[in-house]
Amino acid sequence: MVCYDRLWKLLIDKKMNRTELKNKSDISFNVLAKMGRNEFVSLESLYKICNTLNCDISEIMEFRRNEAT
């Protein structure tokens, strides 16, 4: 599974809310909603977020193994 907890923490550290991120990175509300549910989003969206926050992809997301497998 994918997890975006690192992104939410980074936004807190940068004193930025989700709406500001959406507007500055030119991503849709649907992308943010999917990320809020830890669903997959496009690499293009992840690039826009990383570019906006001046960070690497590993600073905003991680993959976690499913406990059931």
Backbone bond lengths (Angstrom), bond angles and torsions (degrees), N, CA, C in turn:
res aa  C-N    CA-C-N  psi(-1)  N-CA   C-N-CA  omega(-1)  CA-C   N-CA-C  phi
1 M - - - 1.450 - - 1.519 110.35 -
2 V 1.285 116.31 158.13 1.461 121.78 179.35 1.531 107.87 -102.01
3 C 1.323 116.70 146.00 1.456 121.65 -178.50 1.527 109.47 -136.16
4 Y 1.324 115.78 130.49 1.462 121.66 -177.88 1.531 112.94 -107.81
5 D 1.324 117.76 19.98 1.471 120.73 -179.59 1.525 111.85 -56.47
6 R 1.316 116.16 -34.79 1.476 119.67 179.24 1.525 111.48 -62.99
7 L 1.328 116.61 -36.18 1.465 120.44 178.08 1.520 110.49 -64.80
8 W 1.320 117.07 -46.32 1.465 119.91 -177.79 1.527 110.95 -63.44
9 K 1.329 116.86 -37.51 1.461 120.38 177.24 1.535 110.55 -66.91
10 L 1.336 115.84 -41.42 1.464 120.17 179.34 1.531 111.00 -63.07
11 L 1.313 116.85 -39.22 1.462 119.76 177.61 1.528 110.89 -62.47
12 I 1.322 117.23 -40.63 1.469 120.87 176.79 1.518 109.97 -62.29
13 D 1.330 116.36 -45.50 1.465 120.74 -179.84 1.525 111.71 -60.70
14 K 1.336 116.66 -34.78 1.463 121.16 -178.52 1.531 112.10 -91.98
15 K 1.332 115.38 5.49 1.478 121.39 179.82 1.534 111.46 53.55
16 M 1.325 114.96 47.92 1.458 122.15 -178.52 1.530 107.96 -125.86
17 N 1.319 116.94 140.10 1.461 118.61 176.19 1.527 110.10 -99.89
18 R 1.314 115.51 174.38 1.462 120.56 -175.07 1.528 112.27 -64.44
19 T 1.312 116.88 -36.42 1.474 120.00 179.50 1.522 110.75 -65.23
20 E 1.321 116.90 -42.05 1.468 120.41 177.02 1.524 110.54 -62.06
21 L 1.323 116.82 -42.33 1.468 120.38 177.82 1.523 110.01 -61.35
22 K 1.317 116.88 -45.35 1.466 121.19 179.81 1.527 111.03 -57.77
23 N 1.313 116.39 -46.75 1.459 120.53 -177.85 1.526 112.51 -69.78
24 K 1.316 117.90 -42.85 1.464 120.83 -177.69 1.522 113.11 -71.84
25 S 1.328 116.51 -33.06 1.467 118.87 -176.84 1.524 112.58 -96.48
26 D 1.339 117.08 -3.46 1.467 121.97 178.25 1.524 111.91 58.62
27 I 1.334 115.56 45.60 1.468 120.49 173.14 1.526 107.11 -107.94
28 S 1.311 116.64 163.59 1.456 120.40 -177.64 1.527 111.56 -87.11
29 F 1.316 114.85 162.71 1.461 120.20 174.98 1.521 110.17 -61.24
30 N 1.335 116.96 -34.99 1.464 120.70 179.65 1.519 111.93 -61.90
31 V 1.322 117.26 -36.51 1.469 120.69 176.84 1.522 109.81 -62.69
32 L 1.319 116.30 -46.48 1.475 119.96 178.45 1.520 111.18 -62.34
33 A 1.319 116.97 -40.04 1.462 120.62 179.32 1.528 110.66 -62.82
34 K 1.335 116.52 -43.76 1.464 120.14 177.70 1.522 111.40 -62.18
35 M 1.327 115.79 -41.27 1.459 119.62 179.43 1.528 110.73 -66.06
36 G 1.314 116.46 -34.67 1.460 120.49 176.94 1.521 112.54 -64.03
37 R 1.335 115.99 -25.52 1.470 121.72 177.86 1.531 111.80 -99.33
38 N 1.337 116.57 10.47 1.468 122.72 -178.85 1.532 111.59 55.51
39 E 1.326 115.23 45.75 1.468 121.04 175.38 1.521 109.05 -103.31
40 F 1.320 115.35 162.63 1.454 120.29 179.56 1.528 111.02 -71.21
41 V 1.330 115.95 141.77 1.463 122.87 173.72 1.519 108.01 -127.61
42 S 1.310 116.44 169.24 1.466 120.35 -175.84 1.524 111.42 -69.09
43 L 1.308 114.38 153.43 1.460 120.73 176.47 1.525 110.19 -64.02
44 E 1.322 116.83 -32.37 1.466 120.84 177.34 1.533 110.55 -61.46
45 S 1.320 117.12 -42.91 1.464 120.80 178.40 1.526 111.00 -64.44
46 L 1.321 116.29 -42.44 1.465 120.21 178.34 1.528 110.75 -63.06
47 Y 1.332 116.38 -39.13 1.465 120.65 177.45 1.525 110.71 -61.97
48 K 1.325 116.94 -45.51 1.465 120.68 -179.66 1.529 110.88 -60.47
49 I 1.323 116.65 -40.89 1.463 120.72 179.42 1.522 110.28 -65.94
50 C 1.327 117.00 -47.11 1.465 120.76 179.35 1.523 111.19 -61.25
51 N 1.309 116.59 -41.00 1.458 121.08 179.05 1.528 110.56 -63.11
52 T 1.318 116.68 -42.77 1.461 121.78 179.84 1.528 111.73 -65.28
53 L 1.324 116.10 -42.65 1.468 120.86 -176.94 1.527 112.97 -88.72
54 N 1.337 116.18 -2.75 1.464 121.67 -178.83 1.531 110.84 53.86
55 C 1.324 114.41 55.42 1.460 119.74 -177.99 1.526 110.07 -141.24
56 D 1.315 115.42 176.12 1.455 122.96 177.82 1.527 108.72 -97.07
57 I 1.303 117.09 157.28 1.461 121.29 -176.93 1.527 112.07 -59.57
58 S 1.319 117.88 -32.50 1.472 120.91 179.81 1.525 112.11 -68.48
59 E 1.331 117.24 -13.71 1.457 121.01 178.72 1.525 112.57 -86.91
60 I 1.348 116.92 -9.02 1.459 119.13 -178.93 1.521 113.47 -119.81
61 M 1.325 118.47 -13.55 1.462 119.96 -178.17 1.509 111.46 -152.13
62 E 1.315 114.80 163.64 1.454 121.04 173.64 1.519 108.83 -151.29
63 F 1.307 115.32 158.98 1.457 121.30 174.00 1.516 107.96 -101.90
64 R 1.312 115.64 134.87 1.466 121.27 177.57 1.520 108.44 -119.50
65 R 1.302 114.54 139.75 1.460 119.48 177.82 1.529 109.25 -73.66
66 N 1.336 115.12 143.63 1.457 119.22 176.51 1.515 109.01 -71.19
67 E 1.298 116.83 135.19 1.468 121.72 -178.88 1.527 111.44 -67.13
68 A 1.327 117.54 -29.47 1.464 121.59 -175.40 1.516 113.07 -73.38
69 T 1.330 118.37 -20.75 1.473 120.43 -176.11 1.492 112.17 -94.78
